[in-house]
Amino acid sequence: MYITITPQKLGKSYGKSSAGFVAYLEKENQGLEQEEKQHFFNQYGDEIFAEEVIKEIDGNTAKLKSKEPKFYSITVSPSKYELKRLENSTADLKKYTRELMKEYVKSFNREINGRAVTVNDIMYYAKIEHQRSFKGTDIQVRENQPYASKILQLQREIRKIERGEAQGKIDHLKMKIDKLEKEAPHHQDGMRIVQGMQKAGNQSHIHIIVSRKDASNSVSLSPGSKYKASEVEMHGRKVGRGFDRDKFFEAAEKTFDKSFEYNRNFTETYKARKEFVKNPNVYFAALMKLPANEKAIAFKLIHKTGIPVIPNIPISQAQLALRIFKRLRQGLDVAIKSSSIGI
């Protein structure tokens, strides 16, 4: 499970309208008939049109300053293993989203009129997408880039020869291009992975737009608060503040597991991945203590993430953790996100 929570920016400032972001989320609907389109939904409604989303989110920004985000984007990307548990991607992910947002509000250390925040207090709209494209920041694109640059240069040389601006053997240059295409480290369906290429397999994920202000447009609820969960004294009384991301991410997993009877492996947990980042020796010590069948699955999942697995496992658990941690420190690029499991 990979979850991100980000404020939406346009350059260095926060946008005054959600229109641009909503338009981005409508990209999969382009060229589709009305009955084929995926519409926005919220806790109680389906088939909500983009115009309504923009109107409601943009109209719910009372007293927010220009330097404050008007809304947040929550992206929820289940792993391919989690997606296999779903019978109907769209319907199941809608169901999950509505349960997830109940956990979202529980992660606020805030009160509204003396009571805890509930899902009825927030304004959000969500959308299910089933496609993804490779971005320039993806490791596959970045590691293929040196080959792409060389191929582009050779293609330019071929065009110069064809125009009579240079001399050379076109067939020889084409052979070089073919060799580079094969040598590139990342391919999909026999093709070198490039930016913009659509990713294969089930890529279903959830986009959620949640207003910074509550549904009454009077209380600010920021999941980006630097305060985790604490109290501060204001006007002579203690007031709760903050948003507990750890609590939310762990609840997201538990909600998914309960909803779809998913048996989550140790390495798939947010707690384990966070331990890997902060205390790799503790992480690997716990890994080695797993039952044999769970350990086998764990190493398989680790391999899929790109985390290095040493073939000859040292006897000492500390040695294993230390050797792997050193390899990471030496510059091995592993997609570790502190806010996600990413498996």
C-alpha atoms as a printed R data frame, in Angstrom:
    type eleno elety resid chain resno       x       y       z
1   ATOM     1    CA   MET     A     1   0.000   0.000   0.000
2   ATOM     2    CA   TYR     A     2   1.399   3.353  -1.044
3   ATOM     3    CA   ILE     A     3  -0.313   6.453   0.350
4   ATOM     4    CA   THR     A     4   0.693  10.078  -0.094
5   ATOM     5    CA   ILE     A     5  -0.891  13.221   1.329
6   ATOM     6    CA   THR     A     6   0.165  16.425  -0.399
7   ATOM     7    CA   PRO     A     7  -1.026  20.029  -0.592
8   ATOM     8    CA   GLN     A     8  -1.667  21.080  -4.167
9   ATOM     9    CA   LYS     A     9   0.641  23.787  -5.459
10  ATOM    10    CA   LEU     A    10   1.063  25.709  -8.687
11  ATOM    11    CA   GLY     A    11   4.713  26.666  -8.713
12  ATOM    12    CA   LYS     A    12   5.614  28.343  -5.434
13  ATOM    13    CA   SER     A    13   2.074  29.333  -4.494
14  ATOM    14    CA   TYR     A    14  -1.124  27.473  -3.747
15  ATOM    15    CA   GLY     A    15  -3.745  27.543  -6.468
16  ATOM    16    CA   LYS     A    16  -6.881  29.568  -5.949
17  ATOM    17    CA   SER     A    17  -8.955  26.918  -7.699
18  ATOM    18    CA   SER     A    18  -9.113  23.129  -7.828
19  ATOM    19    CA   ALA     A    19 -10.024  23.289 -11.533
20  ATOM    20    CA   GLY     A    20  -6.555  22.350 -12.783
21  ATOM    21    CA   PHE     A    21  -6.252  19.343 -10.505
22  ATOM    22    CA   VAL     A    22  -9.785  18.163 -11.291
23  ATOM    23    CA   ALA     A    23  -9.028  18.463 -15.016
24  ATOM    24    CA   TYR     A    24  -5.928  16.313 -14.487
25  ATOM    25    CA   LEU     A    25  -8.057  13.627 -12.817
26  ATOM    26    CA   GLU     A    26 -10.457  13.680 -15.758
27  ATOM    27    CA   LYS     A    27  -7.737  12.556 -18.193
28  ATOM    28    CA   GLU     A    28  -8.926   8.927 -18.316
29  ATOM    29    CA   ASN     A    29 -12.399  10.060 -19.351
30  ATOM    30    CA   GLN     A    30 -11.192  11.744 -22.537
31  ATOM    31    CA   GLY     A    31 -12.693  10.163 -25.610
32  ATOM    32    CA   LEU     A    32 -15.069   7.908 -23.650
33  ATOM    33    CA   GLU     A    33 -18.841   7.762 -23.945
34  ATOM    34    CA   GLN     A    34 -20.813   9.099 -20.974
35  ATOM    35    CA   GLU     A    35 -21.724   5.641 -19.683
36  ATOM    36    CA   GLU     A    36 -18.079   4.544 -19.784
37  ATOM    37    CA   LYS     A    37 -16.693   7.440 -17.742
38  ATOM    38    CA   GLN     A    38 -15.499   7.196 -14.142
39  ATOM    39    CA   HIS     A    39 -17.165   9.912 -12.061
40  ATOM    40    CA   PHE     A    40 -16.234  11.440  -8.741
41  ATOM    41    CA   PHE     A    41 -17.906  10.161  -5.574
42  ATOM    42    CA   ASN     A    42 -17.934  10.970  -1.858
43  ATOM    43    CA   GLN     A    43 -19.188   9.343   1.324
44  ATOM    44    CA   TYR     A    44 -22.797   9.220   0.215
45  ATOM    45    CA   GLY     A    45 -22.988  10.059  -3.468
46  ATOM    46    CA   ASP     A    46 -21.899   8.524  -6.780
47  ATOM    47    CA   GLU     A    47 -21.585   9.958 -10.278
48  ATOM    48    CA   ILE     A    48 -20.654  13.464  -9.147
49  ATOM    49    CA   PHE     A    49 -19.566  15.624 -12.072
50  ATOM    50    CA   ALA     A    50 -16.307  17.555 -12.199
51  ATOM    51    CA   GLU     A    51 -18.093  20.922 -12.296
52  ATOM    52    CA   GLU     A    52 -19.735  20.222  -8.937
53  ATOM    53    CA   VAL     A    53 -16.419  19.162  -7.386
54  ATOM    54    CA   ILE     A    54 -14.739  22.401  -8.468
55  ATOM    55    CA   LYS     A    55 -17.656  24.529  -7.278
56  ATOM    56    CA   GLU     A    56 -17.820  22.902  -3.828
57  ATOM    57    CA   ILE     A    57 -14.067  22.761  -3.136
58  ATOM    58    CA   ASP     A    58 -13.429  26.303  -4.399
59  ATOM    59    CA   GLY     A    59 -16.365  27.646  -2.387
60  ATOM    60    CA   ASN     A    60 -15.103  26.127   0.855
61  ATOM    61    CA   THR     A    61 -12.041  28.264   1.554
62  ATOM    62    CA   ALA     A    62 -13.267  30.910   4.038
63  ATOM    63    CA   LYS     A    63 -10.479  32.900   5.757
64  ATOM    64    CA   LEU     A    64  -7.676  30.858   4.195
65  ATOM    65    CA   LYS     A    65  -4.629  32.928   3.282
66  ATOM    66    CA   SER     A    66  -2.891  32.824  -0.078
67  ATOM    67    CA   LYS     A    67   0.048  31.006   1.513
68  ATOM    68    CA   GLU     A    68  -2.220  28.240   2.835
69  ATOM    69    CA   PRO     A    69  -3.336  25.210   0.774
70  ATOM    70    CA   LYS     A    70  -7.030  25.216  -0.116
71  ATOM    71    CA   PHE     A    71  -7.214  21.442  -0.429
72  ATOM    72    CA   TYR     A    72  -5.094  18.319  -0.114
73  ATOM    73    CA   SER     A    73  -4.602  15.396  -2.440
74  ATOM    74    CA   ILE     A    74  -4.559  11.885  -1.004
75  ATOM    75    CA   THR     A    75  -3.390   9.178  -3.401
76  ATOM    76    CA   VAL     A    76  -3.922   5.550  -2.406
77  ATOM    77    CA   SER     A    77  -2.140   2.935  -4.525
78  ATOM    78    CA   PRO     A    78  -2.690  -0.680  -3.474
79  ATOM    79    CA   SER     A    79   0.046  -3.135  -4.436
80  ATOM    80    CA   LYS     A    80  -0.515  -5.719  -7.150
81  ATOM    81    CA   TYR     A    81  -0.866  -8.331  -4.403
82  ATOM    82    CA   GLU     A    82  -3.558  -6.302  -2.661
83  ATOM    83    CA   LEU     A    83  -5.375  -5.656  -5.927
84  ATOM    84    CA   LYS     A    84  -5.600  -9.395  -6.530
85  ATOM    85    CA   ARG     A    85  -7.904  -9.633  -3.496
86  ATOM    86    CA   LEU     A    86 -10.496  -7.404  -5.151
87  ATOM    87    CA   GLU     A    87 -13.396  -8.900  -7.068
88  ATOM    88    CA   ASN     A    88 -14.392  -5.623  -8.712
89  ATOM    89    CA   SER     A    89 -11.724  -2.917  -8.679
90  ATOM    90    CA   THR     A    90 -14.038   0.066  -9.010
91  ATOM    91    CA   ALA     A    91 -16.776  -1.037  -6.592
92  ATOM    92    CA   ASP     A    92 -14.350  -2.478  -4.032
93  ATOM    93    CA   LEU     A    93 -12.091   0.567  -4.036
94  ATOM    94    CA   LYS     A    94 -15.095   2.865  -3.601
95  ATOM    95    CA   LYS     A    95 -16.152   0.826  -0.601
96  ATOM    96    CA   TYR     A    96 -12.623   0.956   0.772
97  ATOM    97    CA   THR     A    97 -12.360   4.726   0.238
98  ATOM    98    CA   ARG     A    98 -15.456   5.369   2.315
99  ATOM    99    CA   GLU     A    99 -14.100   3.255   5.169
100 ATOM   100    CA   LEU     A   100 -10.668   4.855   4.809
101 ATOM   101    CA   MET     A   101 -12.045   8.368   5.197
102 ATOM   102    CA   LYS     A   102 -13.611   7.350   8.508
103 ATOM   103    CA   GLU     A   103 -10.093   6.522   9.679
104 ATOM   104    CA   TYR     A   104  -8.788   9.767   8.191
105 ATOM   105    CA   VAL     A   105 -10.934  11.913  10.456
106 ATOM   106    CA   LYS     A   106 -10.025   9.797  13.503
107 ATOM   107    CA   SER     A   107  -6.402  10.760  12.945
108 ATOM   108    CA   PHE     A   108  -7.096  14.423  13.691
109 ATOM   109    CA   ASN     A   109  -6.445  15.506  17.262
110 ATOM   110    CA   ARG     A   110  -9.169  18.108  16.975
111 ATOM   111    CA   GLU     A   111 -12.682  18.774  18.183
112 ATOM   112    CA   ILE     A   112 -15.592  20.570  16.553
113 ATOM   113    CA   ASN     A   113 -18.058  22.078  19.023
114 ATOM   114    CA   GLY     A   114 -16.691  19.901  21.824
115 ATOM   115    CA   ARG     A   115 -16.903  16.576  19.953
116 ATOM   116    CA   ALA     A   116 -14.547  14.458  17.873
117 ATOM   117    CA   VAL     A   117 -14.353  15.070  14.135
118 ATOM   118    CA   THR     A   118 -16.496  12.675  12.088
119 ATOM   119    CA   VAL     A   119 -16.581  11.823   8.409
120 ATOM   120    CA   ASN     A   120 -19.669  14.036   8.076
121 ATOM   121    CA   ASP     A   121 -17.529  17.034   9.027
122 ATOM   122    CA   ILE     A   122 -15.197  16.853   6.027
123 ATOM   123    CA   MET     A   123 -15.674  17.713   2.388
124 ATOM   124    CA   TYR     A   124 -14.016  15.290   0.007
125 ATOM   125    CA   TYR     A   125 -14.407  13.894  -3.486
126 ATOM   126    CA   ALA     A   126 -12.679  10.784  -4.782
127 ATOM   127    CA   LYS     A   127 -12.056   9.156  -8.137
128 ATOM   128    CA   ILE     A   128 -10.890   5.685  -9.145
129 ATOM   129    CA   GLU     A   129  -8.330   5.431 -11.937
130 ATOM   130    CA   HIS     A   130  -7.183   2.245 -13.654
131 ATOM   131    CA   GLN     A   131  -4.197   3.455 -15.658
132 ATOM   132    CA   ARG     A   132  -0.743   4.825 -14.884
133 ATOM   133    CA   SER     A   133   2.089   6.083 -17.067
134 ATOM   134    CA   PHE     A   134   5.804   6.077 -16.371
135 ATOM   135    CA   LYS     A   135   7.057   9.443 -15.137
136 ATOM   136    CA   GLY     A   136  10.465  10.996 -15.562
137 ATOM   137    CA   THR     A   137  11.112  10.434 -11.863
138 ATOM   138    CA   ASP     A   138  10.500   6.666 -12.037
139 ATOM   139    CA   ILE     A   139  13.652   4.627 -11.531
140 ATOM   140    CA   GLN     A   140  13.024   2.678 -14.760
141 ATOM   141    CA   VAL     A   141  12.974   5.892 -16.805
142 ATOM   142    CA   ARG     A   142  15.969   7.395 -15.002
143 ATOM   143    CA   GLU     A   143  18.125   4.290 -15.403
144 ATOM   144    CA   ASN     A   144  17.140   4.005 -19.074
145 ATOM   145    CA   GLN     A   145  17.909   7.677 -19.729
146 ATOM   146    CA   PRO     A   146  21.636   7.315 -20.617
147 ATOM   147    CA   TYR     A   147  20.656   4.785 -23.292
148 ATOM   148    CA   ALA     A   148  17.838   7.040 -24.498
149 ATOM   149    CA   SER     A   149  20.272   9.957 -24.883
150 ATOM   150    CA   LYS     A   150  22.723   7.868 -26.924
151 ATOM   151    CA   ILE     A   151  19.895   6.548 -29.112
152 ATOM   152    CA   LEU     A   152  18.636  10.097 -29.721
153 ATOM   153    CA   GLN     A   153  22.123  11.225 -30.757
154 ATOM   154    CA   LEU     A   154  22.463   8.328 -33.202
155 ATOM   155    CA   GLN     A   155  19.033   9.091 -34.662
156 ATOM   156    CA   ARG     A   156  20.148  12.688 -35.219
157 ATOM   157    CA   GLU     A   157  23.254  11.453 -37.022
158 ATOM   158    CA   ILE     A   158  21.098   9.257 -39.282
159 ATOM   159    CA   ARG     A   159  18.870  12.225 -40.197
160 ATOM   160    CA   LYS     A   160  21.942  14.335 -41.046
161 ATOM   161    CA   ILE     A   161  23.226  11.596 -43.356
162 ATOM   162    CA   GLU     A   162  19.785  11.299 -44.997
163 ATOM   163    CA   ARG     A   163  19.773  15.065 -45.632
164 ATOM   164    CA   GLY     A   164  23.269  14.940 -47.084
165 ATOM   165    CA   GLU     A   165  24.724  17.069 -44.266
166 ATOM   166    CA   ALA     A   166  27.095  14.313 -43.090
167 ATOM   167    CA   GLN     A   167  28.655  11.081 -44.211
168 ATOM   168    CA   GLY     A   168  28.345   7.677 -42.601
169 ATOM   169    CA   LYS     A   169  26.814   4.223 -42.755
170 ATOM   170    CA   ILE     A   170  23.163   4.329 -41.756
171 ATOM   171    CA   ASP     A   171  22.910   0.557 -41.348
172 ATOM   172    CA   HIS     A   172  25.852   0.603 -38.929
173 ATOM   173    CA   LEU     A   173  24.221   3.335 -36.842
174 ATOM   174    CA   LYS     A   174  20.915   1.443 -36.799
175 ATOM   175    CA   MET     A   175  22.747  -1.621 -35.489
176 ATOM   176    CA   LYS     A   176  24.150   0.506 -32.666
177 ATOM   177    CA   ILE     A   177  20.640   1.719 -31.849
178 ATOM   178    CA   ASP     A   178  19.299  -1.850 -31.757
179 ATOM   179    CA   LYS     A   179  22.115  -2.852 -29.405
180 ATOM   180    CA   LEU     A   180  21.394   0.064 -27.057
181 ATOM   181    CA   GLU     A   181  17.675  -0.748 -27.086
182 ATOM   182    CA   LYS     A   182  18.488  -4.288 -25.890
183 ATOM   183    CA   GLU     A   183  21.101  -3.162 -23.347
184 ATOM   184    CA   ALA     A   184  18.766  -0.716 -21.594
185 ATOM   185    CA   PRO     A   185  18.054  -2.195 -18.138
186 ATOM   186    CA   HIS     A   186  14.269  -1.793 -18.102
187 ATOM   187    CA   HIS     A   187  11.783  -3.127 -20.659
188 ATOM   188    CA   GLN     A   188   8.062  -3.771 -20.778
189 ATOM   189    CA   ASP     A   189   6.538  -6.138 -23.328
190 ATOM   190    CA   GLY     A   190   9.845  -6.127 -25.188
191 ATOM   191    CA   MET     A   191   9.987  -2.323 -25.421
192 ATOM   192    CA   ARG     A   192  12.434  -0.004 -23.655
193 ATOM   193    CA   ILE     A   193  10.559   1.862 -20.930
194 ATOM   194    CA   VAL     A   194  10.260   5.586 -21.632
195 ATOM   195    CA   GLN     A   195   8.450   8.478 -20.011
196 ATOM   196    CA   GLY     A   196   4.750   8.500 -20.876
197 ATOM   197    CA   MET     A   197   4.543   4.770 -21.595
198 ATOM   198    CA   GLN     A   198   1.462   3.211 -20.021
199 ATOM   199    CA   LYS     A   199   2.263   0.756 -17.249
200 ATOM   200    CA   ALA     A   200   1.162  -2.830 -17.752
201 ATOM   201    CA   GLY     A   201  -1.007  -4.839 -15.374
202 ATOM   202    CA   ASN     A   202  -3.664  -3.733 -12.920
203 ATOM   203    CA   GLN     A   203  -2.849  -0.125 -12.030
204 ATOM   204    CA   SER     A   204  -6.057   0.726 -10.153
205 ATOM   205    CA   HIS     A   205  -5.634   3.465  -7.554
206 ATOM   206    CA   ILE     A   206  -7.599   6.163  -5.748
207 ATOM   207    CA   HIS     A   207  -7.333   9.954  -5.919
208 ATOM   208    CA   ILE     A   208  -9.026  11.929  -3.146
209 ATOM   209    CA   ILE     A   209  -9.487  15.702  -3.014
210 ATOM   210    CA   VAL     A   210 -10.201  16.836   0.540
211 ATOM   211    CA   SER     A   211 -10.941  20.426   1.468
212 ATOM   212    CA   ARG     A   212  -8.712  22.148   4.011
213 ATOM   213    CA   LYS     A   213 -11.843  23.529   5.679
214 ATOM   214    CA   ASP     A   214 -14.532  21.367   7.223
215 ATOM   215    CA   ALA     A   215 -17.920  21.003   5.572
216 ATOM   216    CA   SER     A   216 -19.282  24.004   7.463
217 ATOM   217    CA   ASN     A   217 -16.455  26.162   6.054
218 ATOM   218    CA   SER     A   218 -15.520  27.303   9.555
219 ATOM   219    CA   VAL     A   219 -12.861  24.929  10.929
220 ATOM   220    CA   SER     A   220  -9.450  24.299   9.398
221 ATOM   221    CA   LEU     A   221  -8.424  20.628   9.243
222 ATOM   222    CA   SER     A   222  -4.908  20.188   7.920
223 ATOM   223    CA   PRO     A   223  -3.418  16.710   7.428
224 ATOM   224    CA   GLY     A   224  -0.181  18.525   6.641
225 ATOM   225    CA   SER     A   225   0.112  19.946  10.132
226 ATOM   226    CA   LYS     A   226   3.652  19.774  11.544
227 ATOM   227    CA   TYR     A   227   2.071  18.896  14.873
228 ATOM   228    CA   LYS     A   228   1.534  15.154  15.199
229 ATOM   229    CA   ALA     A   229  -0.996  14.985  18.030
230 ATOM   230    CA   SER     A   230  -0.623  17.350  20.929
231 ATOM   231    CA   GLU     A   231  -2.355  20.001  22.984
232 ATOM   232    CA   VAL     A   232  -1.758  23.728  23.233
233 ATOM   233    CA   GLU     A   233  -3.250  26.251  25.639
234 ATOM   234    CA   MET     A   234  -5.358  28.914  23.965
235 ATOM   235    CA   HIS     A   235  -7.423  31.521  25.797
236 ATOM   236    CA   GLY     A   236  -6.964  29.709  29.075
237 ATOM   237    CA   ARG     A   237  -7.996  26.241  27.911
238 ATOM   238    CA   LYS     A   238  -6.259  23.277  26.309
239 ATOM   239    CA   VAL     A   239  -7.019  22.675  22.646
240 ATOM   240    CA   GLY     A   240  -6.068  19.613  20.606
241 ATOM   241    CA   ARG     A   241  -4.073  20.043  17.435
242 ATOM   242    CA   GLY     A   242  -2.282  18.001  14.802
243 ATOM   243    CA   PHE     A   243  -2.750  15.014  12.540
244 ATOM   244    CA   ASP     A   244  -1.239  11.600  13.293
245 ATOM   245    CA   ARG     A   245  -0.006  10.224   9.972
246 ATOM   246    CA   ASP     A   246   1.361   7.043  11.532
247 ATOM   247    CA   LYS     A   247  -2.064   6.286  12.951
248 ATOM   248    CA   PHE     A   248  -3.724   6.962   9.595
249 ATOM   249    CA   PHE     A   249  -1.326   4.820   7.537
250 ATOM   250    CA   GLU     A   250  -1.581   1.886   9.917
251 ATOM   251    CA   ALA     A   251  -5.377   2.194  10.016
252 ATOM   252    CA   ALA     A   252  -5.425   2.235   6.196
253 ATOM   253    CA   GLU     A   253  -3.750  -1.170   6.153
254 ATOM   254    CA   LYS     A   254  -5.962  -2.669   8.842
255 ATOM   255    CA   THR     A   255  -9.088  -1.406   7.100
256 ATOM   256    CA   PHE     A   256  -7.999  -2.958   3.804
257 ATOM   257    CA   ASP     A   257  -7.078  -6.260   5.459
258 ATOM   258    CA   LYS     A   258 -10.412  -6.463   7.268
259 ATOM   259    CA   SER     A   259 -12.453  -5.419   4.230
260 ATOM   260    CA   PHE     A   260 -10.900  -7.903   1.818
261 ATOM   261    CA   GLU     A   261  -9.522 -10.617   4.141
262 ATOM   262    CA   TYR     A   262  -5.981  -9.808   3.101
263 ATOM   263    CA   ASN     A   263  -3.184 -11.626   4.938
264 ATOM   264    CA   ARG     A   264  -0.505  -8.927   5.135
265 ATOM   265    CA   ASN     A   265   3.108 -10.046   5.326
266 ATOM   266    CA   PHE     A   266   5.521  -8.402   7.772
267 ATOM   267    CA   THR     A   267   7.417  -6.599   4.981
268 ATOM   268    CA   GLU     A   268   4.196  -5.058   3.646
269 ATOM   269    CA   THR     A   269   3.409  -3.215   6.855
270 ATOM   270    CA   TYR     A   270   3.952   0.497   7.311
271 ATOM   271    CA   LYS     A   271   5.535  -0.185  10.684
272 ATOM   272    CA   ALA     A   272   8.126  -2.541   9.167
273 ATOM   273    CA   ARG     A   273   9.066  -0.189   6.329
274 ATOM   274    CA   LYS     A   274   9.435   2.697   8.742
275 ATOM   275    CA   GLU     A   275  11.671   0.499  10.907
276 ATOM   276    CA   PHE     A   276  13.752  -0.340   7.835
277 ATOM   277    CA   VAL     A   277  14.402   3.374   7.238
278 ATOM   278    CA   LYS     A   278  15.148   4.308  10.848
279 ATOM   279    CA   ASN     A   279  16.530   1.103  12.400
280 ATOM   280    CA   PRO     A   280  17.626  -1.362   9.662
281 ATOM   281    CA   ASN     A   281  19.304  -3.671  12.190
282 ATOM   282    CA   VAL     A   282  16.050  -3.996  14.144
283 ATOM   283    CA   TYR     A   283  14.124  -4.518  10.883
284 ATOM   284    CA   PHE     A   284  16.293  -7.397   9.695
285 ATOM   285    CA   ALA     A   285  16.477  -8.958  13.142
286 ATOM   286    CA   ALA     A   286  12.659  -9.102  13.156
287 ATOM   287    CA   LEU     A   287  12.683 -10.407   9.592
288 ATOM   288    CA   MET     A   288  14.957 -13.322  10.488
289 ATOM   289    CA   LYS     A   289  12.662 -14.303  13.381
290 ATOM   290    CA   LEU     A   290   9.670 -14.857  11.095
291 ATOM   291    CA   PRO     A   291   8.374 -18.416  10.568
292 ATOM   292    CA   ALA     A   292   9.989 -20.115   7.554
293 ATOM   293    CA   ASN     A   293   6.966 -19.752   5.248
294 ATOM   294    CA   GLU     A   294   6.443 -16.071   6.122
295 ATOM   295    CA   LYS     A   295  10.166 -15.384   5.773
296 ATOM   296    CA   ALA     A   296  10.172 -16.900   2.272
297 ATOM   297    CA   ILE     A   297   7.281 -14.650   1.234
298 ATOM   298    CA   ALA     A   298   8.980 -11.677   2.868
299 ATOM   299    CA   PHE     A   299  12.183 -12.114   0.871
300 ATOM   300    CA   LYS     A   300  10.173 -12.515  -2.320
301 ATOM   301    CA   LEU     A   301   8.384  -9.233  -1.635
302 ATOM   302    CA   ILE     A   302  11.647  -7.500  -0.724
303 ATOM   303    CA   HIS     A   303  13.149  -8.596  -4.023
304 ATOM   304    CA   LYS     A   304  10.188  -7.078  -5.897
305 ATOM   305    CA   THR     A   305  10.814  -3.670  -4.264
306 ATOM   306    CA   GLY     A   306  14.428  -3.502  -5.379
307 ATOM   307    CA   ILE     A   307  15.848  -3.723  -1.868
308 ATOM   308    CA   PRO     A   308  19.079  -5.733  -2.138
309 ATOM   309    CA   VAL     A   309  19.019  -9.266  -0.814
310 ATOM   310    CA   ILE     A   310  22.429 -10.825  -0.193
311 ATOM   311    CA   PRO     A   311  22.567 -14.412  -1.573
312 ATOM   312    CA   ASN     A   312  24.756 -15.782   1.222
313 ATOM   313    CA   ILE     A   313  23.002 -14.663   4.379
314 ATOM   314    CA   PRO     A   314  25.502 -14.110   7.214
315 ATOM   315    CA   ILE     A   315  25.019 -16.074  10.406
316 ATOM   316    CA   SER     A   316  24.830 -12.867  12.404
317 ATOM   317    CA   GLN     A   317  21.590 -10.954  11.951
318 ATOM   318    CA   ALA     A   318  23.461  -7.753  12.759
319 ATOM   319    CA   GLN     A   319  25.916  -8.477   9.940
320 ATOM   320    CA   LEU     A   320  23.046  -8.879   7.483
321 ATOM   321    CA   ALA     A   321  21.472  -5.576   8.456
322 ATOM   322    CA   LEU     A   322  24.800  -3.758   8.469
323 ATOM   323    CA   ARG     A   323  25.914  -5.055   5.062
324 ATOM   324    CA   ILE     A   324  22.614  -4.193   3.402
325 ATOM   325    CA   PHE     A   325  22.448  -0.806   5.088
326 ATOM   326    CA   LYS     A   326  25.977  -0.007   3.841
327 ATOM   327    CA   ARG     A   327  24.953  -0.899   0.291
328 ATOM   328    CA   LEU     A   328  22.031   1.501   0.556
329 ATOM   329    CA   ARG     A   329  24.336   4.204   1.901
330 ATOM   330    CA   GLN     A   330  26.689   3.728  -1.060
331 ATOM   331    CA   GLY     A   331  24.038   5.130  -3.334
332 ATOM   332    CA   LEU     A   332  21.734   2.285  -4.299
333 ATOM   333    CA   ASP     A   333  18.502   4.004  -5.250
334 ATOM   334    CA   VAL     A   334  15.635   2.260  -3.492
335 ATOM   335    CA   ALA     A   335  12.101   3.635  -3.628
336 ATOM   336    CA   ILE     A   336  11.573   4.130   0.068
337 ATOM   337    CA   LYS     A   337   8.837   6.531   1.056
338 ATOM   338    CA   SER     A   338   8.430   7.340   4.736
339 ATOM   339    CA   SER     A   339   4.707   7.627   4.164
340 ATOM   340    CA   SER     A   340   4.202   4.321   2.417
341 ATOM   341    CA   ILE     A   341   4.923   0.675   2.126
342 ATOM   342    CA   GLY     A   342   5.437   0.890  -1.606
343 ATOM   343    CA   ILE     A   343   5.341  -2.855  -2.259
